[in-house]
Amino acid sequence: MDAILGMLVFSLGGLAGATFLLPARGVKGWAYESWWLVYVFVGHLVCPTLICYFTVPDFWNVITSAPGTVIAQCVFFGAIWGVGGLTWGLMVRYLGIGLGLAIGCGLCAATGTLIPPIAQGHAADLVKDAGAITVLAGVMGSLLGIVFVGLAGKIKENELPEEEKKKAVAEFNFKKGMIVAVVSGVCSACMNFGLQSGGVIEKAAYDAAVKAGVVSAGALFPWQGMPVIMVVLWGGFTVSALWCFQQNFIHKTFGDYARPSVRNVVLCAAIGVVWVMQFVCTKAGEPLMGELKYISFAVMMASTILFSTIIGAITGEWKGTSGKTKGCLALGLAILIVSFCAISLGSK
């Protein structure tokens, strides 16, 4: 029963990843960059800080006790990941939730698996044993899945008249969407670099929890990585804030902040809260799984794709397309899901 509950928690994380941008449809009267800044302020700064406050004893001292070089590395990689976060939003803006998140999640999984060992000079580790080869096969499979999903999007663009495409995705643009999807997938892999750079912080968080009696020595403490995520997100927030202010200046939209809308603030805050829940659910579900906790990433990513596809279908993103297009999309999604499972199995 614990394993079943763990799977449900992972799936909730996937649901959060698929739905966090839905409240943006209700934001009225604000420019894109204005509501995006409010969202990242809540999601990148406020929520992670509150989560750390309630889960990690003396979390601020935990962070400040780390060497400055560790903090700098986490923030730096978070800044690069922030570029991926910005283009993630643009990807959904141009491709829609269903197509955009399917491609984005696939690219994120592939680059997040391949880039770290290659960049660290351990490319040979990708084929060192049966497990590594299974992971590599899963990565290649995810790329194949992306090809089919992208092909479905291209066929859709050719099948539907412009007015029909705009009904479901107001700014649908396959070419722009694919460009930002590639940038987002590659940059998002830097989240792994940031998290790997924070081992000292994680150990300090664990020691603080043991000292405070939150966990006993040797026991699992699922929240020890939250301070690292918080520091990495400092870099992501900095990039997003600078971009938003630049766009405010170019488009002369600073007036949005002078005319605060309770409705818009609440919706943007909801986006940030739901977005953070991806990480919260993934970490909270792991202790329930025991030895099966390694499947958390695969379940979360796969459920994100499934939920985003369902939402895309409900909102009419694939309405009016042919059976060929829908079949191509379904095949791509199936390959992606199987590939994510192979990546997780190989990692185990």
Secondary structure, 3 states (H helix, E strand, C coil): CHHHHHHHHHHHHHHHHHHCCHHHHHCCCCCHHHHHHHHHHHHHHHHHHHHHHHHCCCHHHHHHCCCHHHHHHHHHHHHHHHHHHHHHHHHHHHHCHHHHHHHHHHHHHHHHHHHHHHHCCCHHHHHCCHHHHHHHHHHHHHHHHHHHHHHHHHHHHHHCCHHHHHHHCCCCCHHHHHHHHHHHHHHHCHHHHHHHCCHHHHHHHHHHHHHCCCCCCCCCCCCCCHHHHHHHHHHHHHHHHHHHHHHHHHHCCCHHHHCCCHHHHHHHHHHHHHHHHHHHHHHHHHHHHHHHHHHHHHHHHHHHHHHHHHHHHHCCCCCCCCHHHHHHHHHHHHHHHHHHHHHHHHHC
